[in-house]
Amino acid sequence: MSYCPRCGRAVDAADAFCRSCGGRLEPVPSDAPPTERFPAVPPPEPTPPEPTPPTAPPPAPTPPTQTIGAVPPAPAAPKTEDVPLGKERVEVAGTGFTWPTPDRTLTVAGQRLPMDLLAVAAIYAIGALWLAFSLVDALRLLPGALGGLFSASPFTYLFSVVVLWLVVIATYAVVGFGAVAYLLVRRDPVARGLSVVVTGVLLASAVLGEQRKSPILFALLILAAASSAVLYLSPWVNRAFAESPRHRDRPGPVTVSLVLHLAWYSFLACLALLMLIGVRFGTTLGFSWFLGMFAYAGACFLARQGYLALRRGPNRGERLRLAAAAGLMLVGAVLASGSFSAVLVLALALNLPLWLPPSARRWFGDAQPDLAAFLR
């Protein structure tokens, strides 16, 4: 059986045309084997591609936003040793350590004072009371010594001067200890300088004095040195002094120098007063001695004026007045004893802190020295 090559319908072998589609049929040779034809399957029509939806353009880059008034984050602080709460780190000569006492205060006389400051004030107050108690026996000699100042005998007069001089020294120690305690409660920075002076006097007594092996003197020296260290190193004491109404931004060397002037010249004034009472013995003791005492009295007067002026603020003229007082004191030493080496060392210790330290020079408004130009 044959099939139409065009539409695939069955046709007779004798047909020349397809009865279905009318297509011409090719004659099949008689000797050819019959072939089976299958209807041709038309290829599927191509499917039109689906339209691709338009893609959105990529978003524009968003500029960085900046908040007006925002504070940039602070750089990370260098890692340091953890300080416990309520403590503070103290730096001394490049070495740091945590101050051992906490920040605690106590209200005294209407003002809040750190416990470190109150502890030092208590030490000085107890020292003043102990020295005053030790002075009771010496005060029994006071009436006889005062009467001897007006005796007709030069020996009695000199003996009275020595006794009164020792009483003055002891009284001066009591006043010094009591003054430190009082000034500390008042938060006056002068108390620190006076504490250093007391420590220096005790150190000189321990090294040069006849009682340098005394355990009591050694204990007082240790307490005074430790108290001075606390007054200068404790962060709570430094804060109390900085907030004090008596704080005048005066450099430390100037404060120490003024305290030294106050201590020494008041001490010298007592000596000059005692010696001038015996001016009637000029022919016996020598008038040069009494001229030296007059020079001491003049030095004390100049030093008093300069001290009071510099407590109010920097003044170059008053600094020169203190230098003149030191010069007059040297004259008095030469007239009274003929030697001035020890007094010269004392005069330099009193006045150099006002002239050499950079902080003191800035306080007085001096020009800083150009060492490089000087060496050239």
Kinemage of the C-alpha trace (Angstrom):
@kinemage 1
@onewidth
@group {chain A} dominant
@subgroup {mainchain}
@vectorlist {calphas} color= white
{ca met a 1} P 0.000 0.000 0.000
{ca ser a 2} L 1.203 3.452 -0.863
{ca tyr a 3} L 0.873 6.770 0.827
{ca cys a 4} L 0.813 10.297 -0.430
{ca pro a 5} L 4.206 11.863 0.187
{ca arg a 6} L 2.504 15.171 0.757
{ca cys a 7} L -0.368 14.572 3.147
{ca gly a 8} L 0.369 11.009 4.194
{ca arg a 9} L -3.005 9.578 3.114
{ca ala a 10} L -3.365 6.065 1.793
{ca val a 11} L -3.582 5.975 -1.978
{ca asp a 12} L -3.909 3.266 -4.559
{ca ala a 13} L -0.936 2.317 -6.503
{ca ala a 14} L -2.784 3.092 -9.777
{ca asp a 15} L -3.664 6.667 -8.777
{ca ala a 16} L -1.646 9.419 -10.364
{ca phe a 17} L -2.930 12.064 -7.996
{ca cys a 18} L -3.853 11.998 -4.313
{ca arg a 19} L -7.524 11.999 -3.770
{ca ser a 20} L -7.153 13.928 -0.584
{ca cys a 21} L -4.725 16.707 -1.311
{ca gly a 22} L -4.446 16.456 -5.072
{ca gly a 23} L -0.731 16.128 -5.005
{ca arg a 24} L 1.016 14.275 -7.847
{ca leu a 25} L 1.972 10.752 -6.957
{ca glu a 26} L 5.245 9.340 -8.259
{ca pro a 27} L 4.883 5.861 -9.701
{ca val a 28} L 6.561 3.181 -7.623
{ca pro a 29} L 8.620 0.637 -9.620
{ca ser a 30} L 7.222 -2.847 -9.581
{ca asp a 31} L 10.470 -4.529 -8.523
{ca ala a 32} L 11.025 -2.204 -5.569
{ca pro a 33} L 10.110 -3.632 -2.208
{ca pro a 34} L 7.110 -2.103 -0.662
{ca thr a 35} L 7.978 0.556 1.852
{ca glu a 36} L 5.904 1.502 4.776
{ca arg a 37} L 5.305 5.160 4.976
{ca phe a 38} L 4.370 6.991 8.101
{ca pro a 39} L 2.573 10.231 8.152
{ca ala a 40} L 4.986 13.130 8.297
{ca val a 41} L 4.676 15.195 11.413
{ca pro a 42} L 5.159 18.843 10.716
{ca pro a 43} L 7.805 20.442 12.859
{ca pro a 44} L 6.427 22.577 15.645
{ca glu a 45} L 6.282 26.198 14.962
{ca pro a 46} L 8.962 28.128 16.845
{ca thr a 47} L 7.655 29.793 19.968
{ca pro a 48} L 8.270 33.496 19.905
{ca pro a 49} L 10.553 34.535 22.796
{ca glu a 50} L 8.832 36.028 25.740
{ca pro a 51} L 9.458 39.726 26.065
{ca thr a 52} L 12.085 40.469 28.747
{ca pro a 53} L 10.848 43.017 31.258
{ca pro a 54} L 13.009 46.140 31.383
{ca thr a 55} L 15.528 46.036 34.217
{ca ala a 56} L 15.772 49.008 36.563
{ca pro a 57} L 19.058 50.956 36.462
{ca pro a 58} L 21.396 50.345 39.433
{ca pro a 59} L 20.822 52.773 42.313
{ca ala a 60} L 23.147 55.732 42.535
{ca pro a 61} L 25.710 55.581 45.355
{ca thr a 62} L 24.383 57.248 48.496
{ca pro a 63} L 26.706 60.039 49.754
{ca pro a 64} L 27.845 59.614 53.361
{ca thr a 65} L 25.641 61.408 55.806
{ca gln a 66} L 27.162 63.810 58.364
{ca thr a 67} L 25.371 64.806 61.532
{ca ile a 68} L 25.850 68.442 62.325
{ca gly a 69} L 27.367 68.922 65.728
{ca ala a 70} L 28.347 65.283 66.125
{ca val a 71} L 31.565 64.716 68.021
{ca pro a 72} L 33.959 62.269 66.366
{ca pro a 73} L 34.873 59.327 68.563
{ca ala a 74} L 37.933 59.940 70.671
{ca pro a 75} L 41.005 57.877 69.878
{ca ala a 76} L 41.522 54.924 72.089
{ca ala a 77} L 43.556 55.794 75.136
{ca pro a 78} L 46.781 53.941 75.680
{ca lys a 79} L 46.383 50.942 77.865
{ca thr a 80} L 47.441 51.696 81.405
{ca glu a 81} L 47.344 49.883 84.641
{ca asp a 82} L 43.849 49.613 86.046
{ca val a 83} L 43.290 52.011 88.943
{ca pro a 84} L 40.738 50.888 91.552
{ca leu a 85} L 37.637 52.986 92.036
{ca gly a 86} L 38.243 55.826 94.476
{ca lys a 87} L 42.025 55.732 93.990
{ca glu a 88} L 44.297 57.843 91.791
{ca arg a 89} L 47.632 57.313 90.110
{ca val a 90} L 50.599 59.474 91.150
{ca glu a 91} L 53.680 60.154 89.010
{ca val a 92} L 57.010 60.796 90.748
{ca ala a 93} L 60.172 61.258 88.666
{ca gly a 94} L 58.705 59.234 85.790
{ca thr a 95} L 57.573 56.403 88.058
{ca gly a 96} L 53.864 55.909 88.642
{ca phe a 97} L 52.031 54.214 91.474
{ca thr a 98} L 48.516 54.145 92.864
{ca trp a 99} L 48.052 56.377 95.887
{ca pro a 100} L 47.225 54.038 98.787
{ca thr a 101} L 44.514 56.048 100.543
{ca pro a 102} L 40.996 56.539 99.092
{ca asp a 103} L 39.315 59.855 98.408
{ca arg a 104} L 37.524 60.512 101.691
{ca thr a 105} L 36.713 63.853 103.235
{ca leu a 106} L 35.480 65.161 106.556
{ca thr a 107} L 33.779 68.468 107.311
{ca val a 108} L 35.815 70.578 109.756
{ca ala a 109} L 35.042 74.220 110.561
{ca gly a 110} L 32.524 74.415 107.724
{ca gln a 111} L 34.790 73.060 104.968
{ca arg a 112} L 35.399 69.599 103.593
{ca leu a 113} L 38.980 68.428 104.108
{ca pro a 114} L 40.604 65.217 102.834
{ca met a 115} L 41.546 62.635 105.413
{ca asp a 116} L 45.204 62.762 104.330
{ca leu a 117} L 45.406 66.450 105.192
{ca leu a 118} L 43.605 65.967 108.504
{ca ala a 119} L 45.969 63.126 109.462
{ca val a 120} L 49.030 65.319 108.885
{ca ala a 121} L 47.403 68.217 110.756
{ca ala a 122} L 46.716 65.887 113.688
{ca ile a 123} L 50.367 64.753 113.730
{ca tyr a 124} L 51.608 68.338 113.929
{ca ala a 125} L 49.007 69.283 116.524
{ca ile a 126} L 50.024 66.331 118.729
{ca gly a 127} L 53.685 67.296 118.260
{ca ala a 128} L 52.939 70.864 119.329
{ca leu a 129} L 51.122 69.660 122.449
{ca trp a 130} L 53.945 67.281 123.342
{ca leu a 131} L 56.588 70.005 122.940
{ca ala a 132} L 54.488 72.433 124.986
{ca phe a 133} L 54.157 69.858 127.749
{ca ser a 134} L 57.947 69.368 127.702
{ca leu a 135} L 58.398 73.134 127.978
{ca val a 136} L 56.537 73.435 131.276
{ca asp a 137} L 59.654 72.792 133.381
{ca ala a 138} L 61.669 75.374 131.450
{ca leu a 139} L 58.976 78.009 131.965
{ca arg a 140} L 59.634 77.902 135.692
{ca leu a 141} L 62.990 79.571 135.017
{ca leu a 142} L 61.362 82.341 133.021
{ca pro a 143} L 60.703 84.880 135.845
{ca gly a 144} L 64.294 84.719 137.112
{ca ala a 145} L 65.704 84.947 133.576
{ca leu a 146} L 63.603 88.010 132.763
{ca gly a 147} L 64.793 89.716 135.958
{ca gly a 148} L 68.404 88.913 135.087
{ca leu a 149} L 68.150 90.907 131.858
{ca phe a 150} L 68.136 94.094 133.932
{ca ser a 151} L 70.800 93.001 136.405
{ca ala a 152} L 73.859 95.158 136.994
{ca ser a 153} L 76.116 92.158 136.526
{ca pro a 154} L 77.095 91.349 132.937
{ca phe a 155} L 77.503 87.664 133.865
{ca thr a 156} L 73.922 87.513 135.200
{ca tyr a 157} L 72.740 89.300 132.087
{ca leu a 158} L 74.478 86.837 129.723
{ca phe a 159} L 73.217 83.838 131.698
{ca ser a 160} L 69.678 85.198 131.453
{ca val a 161} L 70.118 85.703 127.703
{ca val a 162} L 71.198 82.071 127.242
{ca val a 163} L 68.255 80.751 129.275
{ca leu a 164} L 65.775 82.938 127.436
{ca trp a 165} L 67.349 81.970 124.128
{ca leu a 166} L 66.755 78.282 124.871
{ca val a 167} L 63.187 79.046 125.894
{ca val a 168} L 62.711 80.948 122.647
{ca ile a 169} L 63.995 77.992 120.629
{ca ala a 170} L 61.608 75.592 122.390
{ca thr a 171} L 58.717 78.031 122.057
{ca tyr a 172} L 59.574 78.495 118.405
{ca ala a 173} L 59.322 74.735 117.854
{ca val a 174} L 55.896 74.674 119.533
{ca val a 175} L 54.710 77.613 117.430
{ca gly a 176} L 56.069 76.017 114.252
{ca phe a 177} L 54.278 72.718 114.816
{ca gly a 178} L 51.072 74.482 115.816
{ca ala a 179} L 51.264 76.838 112.818
{ca val a 180} L 51.525 73.906 110.404
{ca ala a 181} L 48.447 72.270 111.945
{ca tyr a 182} L 46.467 75.529 111.855
{ca leu a 183} L 47.438 76.408 108.267
{ca leu a 184} L 46.581 72.909 107.089
{ca val a 185} L 43.067 73.180 108.465
{ca arg a 186} L 42.812 76.538 106.681
{ca arg a 187} L 44.059 74.882 103.465
{ca asp a 188} L 46.886 77.394 103.187
{ca pro a 189} L 49.692 76.198 100.842
{ca val a 190} L 52.227 77.922 103.118
{ca ala a 191} L 51.768 74.965 105.479
{ca arg a 192} L 53.623 72.728 103.020
{ca gly a 193} L 56.639 75.036 102.956
{ca leu a 194} L 56.625 75.331 106.738
{ca ser a 195} L 56.501 71.536 107.006
{ca val a 196} L 59.627 71.327 104.835
{ca val a 197} L 61.339 73.898 107.076
{ca val a 198} L 60.466 71.887 110.208
{ca thr a 199} L 61.828 68.736 108.536
{ca gly a 200} L 65.039 70.554 107.610
{ca val a 201} L 65.547 71.871 111.147
{ca leu a 202} L 65.014 68.407 112.620
{ca leu a 203} L 67.415 66.906 110.077
{ca ala a 204} L 70.076 69.493 110.918
{ca ser a 205} L 69.572 68.787 114.623
{ca ala a 206} L 69.874 65.036 114.031
{ca val a 207} L 73.102 65.454 112.037
{ca leu a 208} L 74.832 68.330 113.851
{ca gly a 209} L 73.179 68.502 117.262
{ca glu a 210} L 74.457 66.996 120.475
{ca gln a 211} L 71.319 64.849 120.764
{ca arg a 212} L 71.619 63.314 117.299
{ca lys a 213} L 71.337 59.806 118.784
{ca ser a 214} L 68.068 60.581 120.542
{ca pro a 215} L 65.287 58.142 119.491
{ca ile a 216} L 62.678 60.849 120.108
{ca leu a 217} L 64.422 63.228 117.705
{ca phe a 218} L 64.719 60.451 115.119
{ca ala a 219} L 61.004 59.625 115.459
{ca leu a 220} L 60.070 63.300 115.034
{ca leu a 221} L 62.274 63.505 111.936
{ca ile a 222} L 60.619 60.449 110.359
{ca leu a 223} L 57.121 61.806 111.081
{ca ala a 224} L 57.958 65.256 109.709
{ca ala a 225} L 59.527 63.831 106.534
{ca ala a 226} L 56.590 61.482 105.924
{ca ser a 227} L 54.115 64.300 106.548
{ca ser a 228} L 55.896 66.594 104.074
{ca ala a 229} L 55.840 63.815 101.466
{ca val a 230} L 52.092 63.339 101.943
{ca leu a 231} L 51.462 67.085 101.622
{ca tyr a 232} L 53.259 67.193 98.268
{ca leu a 233} L 52.269 63.819 96.765
{ca ser a 234} L 48.703 63.119 97.894
{ca pro a 235} L 46.277 63.924 95.022
{ca trp a 236} L 43.533 64.707 97.529
{ca val a 237} L 45.705 67.220 99.427
{ca asn a 238} L 46.841 68.849 96.175
{ca arg a 239} L 43.217 69.195 95.099
{ca ala a 240} L 42.295 70.785 98.450
{ca phe a 241} L 45.110 73.326 98.141
{ca ala a 242} L 44.217 74.091 94.510
{ca glu a 243} L 40.592 74.808 95.468
{ca ser a 244} L 41.541 76.863 98.522
{ca pro a 245} L 40.714 80.598 98.493
{ca arg a 246} L 44.254 81.128 99.839
{ca his a 247} L 45.782 79.598 96.717
{ca arg a 248} L 47.558 82.367 94.794
{ca asp a 249} L 49.316 80.338 92.090
{ca arg a 250} L 52.595 81.051 93.841
{ca pro a 251} L 55.429 78.712 92.722
{ca gly a 252} L 56.699 76.185 95.217
{ca pro a 253} L 60.249 77.623 95.455
{ca val a 254} L 58.835 81.072 96.241
{ca thr a 255} L 56.569 79.637 98.945
{ca val a 256} L 59.455 77.767 100.588
{ca ser a 257} L 61.652 80.875 100.446
{ca leu a 258} L 58.984 83.055 102.064
{ca val a 259} L 58.459 80.523 104.840
{ca leu a 260} L 62.216 80.399 105.431
{ca his a 261} L 62.345 84.191 105.619
{ca leu a 262} L 59.476 84.265 108.107
{ca ala a 263} L 61.020 81.552 110.276
{ca trp a 264} L 64.602 82.790 110.316
{ca tyr a 265} L 64.101 86.538 110.620
{ca ser a 266} L 61.535 86.222 113.399
{ca phe a 267} L 64.053 83.977 115.156
{ca leu a 268} L 66.806 86.529 114.564
{ca ala a 269} L 64.591 89.367 115.796
{ca cys a 270} L 64.204 87.629 119.166
{ca leu a 271} L 67.991 87.317 119.470
{ca ala a 272} L 68.563 90.942 118.510
{ca leu a 273} L 65.960 92.130 121.009
{ca leu a 274} L 67.523 90.146 123.843
{ca met a 275} L 70.991 91.447 123.036
{ca leu a 276} L 69.977 95.089 122.601
{ca ile a 277} L 68.591 95.105 126.143
{ca gly a 278} L 72.207 94.773 127.351
{ca val a 279} L 73.498 97.795 125.452
{ca arg a 280} L 74.521 99.253 128.816
{ca phe a 281} L 77.339 96.699 128.874
{ca gly a 282} L 78.816 98.020 125.651
{ca thr a 283} L 82.201 98.706 127.181
{ca thr a 284} L 82.378 95.143 128.494
{ca leu a 285} L 80.967 93.178 125.544
{ca gly a 286} L 82.239 95.529 122.862
{ca phe a 287} L 80.282 98.002 120.777
{ca ser a 288} L 80.936 96.032 117.592
{ca trp a 289} L 78.776 93.281 119.091
{ca phe a 290} L 75.908 95.680 119.647
{ca leu a 291} L 76.406 97.262 116.226
{ca gly a 292} L 76.007 93.757 114.848
{ca met a 293} L 72.760 93.397 116.798
{ca phe a 294} L 71.533 96.702 115.323
{ca ala a 295} L 72.387 95.370 111.860
{ca tyr a 296} L 70.407 92.211 112.646
{ca ala a 297} L 67.436 94.332 113.727
{ca gly a 298} L 67.604 96.330 110.480
{ca ala a 299} L 67.766 93.125 108.451
{ca cys a 300} L 64.678 91.829 110.245
{ca phe a 301} L 62.793 95.045 109.458
{ca leu a 302} L 63.662 94.869 105.735
{ca ala a 303} L 62.796 91.200 105.585
{ca arg a 304} L 59.423 91.833 107.202
{ca gln a 305} L 58.523 94.460 104.593
{ca gly a 306} L 59.616 92.260 101.704
{ca tyr a 307} L 57.823 89.200 103.069
{ca leu a 308} L 54.494 91.012 103.484
{ca ala a 309} L 54.719 92.480 99.970
{ca leu a 310} L 55.576 89.192 98.252
{ca arg a 311} L 52.713 87.419 99.980
{ca arg a 312} L 50.399 89.698 98.011
{ca gly a 313} L 52.020 88.969 94.643
{ca pro a 314} L 55.209 89.176 92.558
{ca asn a 315} L 57.311 92.298 93.014
{ca arg a 316} L 60.886 92.603 91.822
{ca gly a 317} L 61.609 95.521 94.120
{ca glu a 318} L 60.595 93.555 97.191
{ca arg a 319} L 62.778 90.675 96.051
{ca leu a 320} L 65.690 93.109 96.048
{ca arg a 321} L 64.628 94.233 99.533
{ca leu a 322} L 64.987 90.661 100.765
{ca ala a 323} L 68.440 90.479 99.151
{ca ala a 324} L 69.380 93.712 100.952
{ca ala a 325} L 68.185 92.182 104.236
{ca ala a 326} L 70.522 89.232 103.626
{ca gly a 327} L 73.413 91.629 102.986
{ca leu a 328} L 72.714 93.554 106.186
{ca met a 329} L 72.558 90.254 108.061
{ca leu a 330} L 76.060 89.408 106.762
{ca val a 331} L 77.305 92.777 108.019
{ca gly a 332} L 75.824 92.028 111.419
{ca ala a 333} L 77.547 88.633 111.503
{ca val a 334} L 80.923 90.200 110.743
{ca leu a 335} L 80.468 92.887 113.425
{ca ala a 336} L 79.162 90.508 116.070
{ca ser a 337} L 81.452 87.517 115.629
{ca gly a 338} L 83.967 88.336 112.882
{ca ser a 339} L 82.855 85.267 110.868
{ca phe a 340} L 80.128 85.062 108.272
{ca ser a 341} L 80.632 81.760 106.380
{ca ala a 342} L 77.675 80.018 108.036
{ca val a 343} L 75.506 83.130 107.677
{ca leu a 344} L 76.488 83.373 103.993
{ca val a 345} L 75.249 79.812 103.381
{ca leu a 346} L 72.008 80.679 105.178
{ca ala a 347} L 71.559 83.882 103.146
{ca leu a 348} L 71.996 81.962 99.889
{ca ala a 349} L 69.494 79.322 101.014
{ca leu a 350} L 66.990 82.086 101.773
{ca asn a 351} L 67.311 84.028 98.508
{ca leu a 352} L 68.370 81.667 95.722
{ca pro a 353} L 64.877 80.093 95.457
{ca leu a 354} L 63.622 83.549 94.446
{ca trp a 355} L 66.178 83.978 91.638
{ca leu a 356} L 67.245 80.675 90.072
{ca pro a 357} L 64.253 78.288 89.567
{ca pro a 358} L 62.475 78.822 86.199
{ca ser a 359} L 59.059 78.844 87.872
{ca ala a 360} L 60.137 81.664 90.209
{ca arg a 361} L 61.640 83.634 87.322
{ca arg a 362} L 58.395 83.351 85.358
{ca trp a 363} L 56.415 84.433 88.420
{ca phe a 364} L 58.530 87.585 88.752
{ca gly a 365} L 58.443 88.206 84.986
{ca asp a 366} L 62.176 87.736 84.439
{ca ala a 367} L 63.561 86.918 81.023
{ca gln a 368} L 64.616 83.304 80.711
{ca pro a 369} L 68.398 83.024 80.271
{ca asp a 370} L 69.681 81.917 76.863
{ca leu a 371} L 72.333 79.411 77.844
{ca ala a 372} L 73.293 78.673 74.248
{ca ala a 373} L 74.064 82.345 73.586
{ca phe a 374} L 75.933 82.562 76.883
{ca leu a 375} L 78.138 79.592 76.016
{ca arg a 376} L 78.958 81.078 72.611
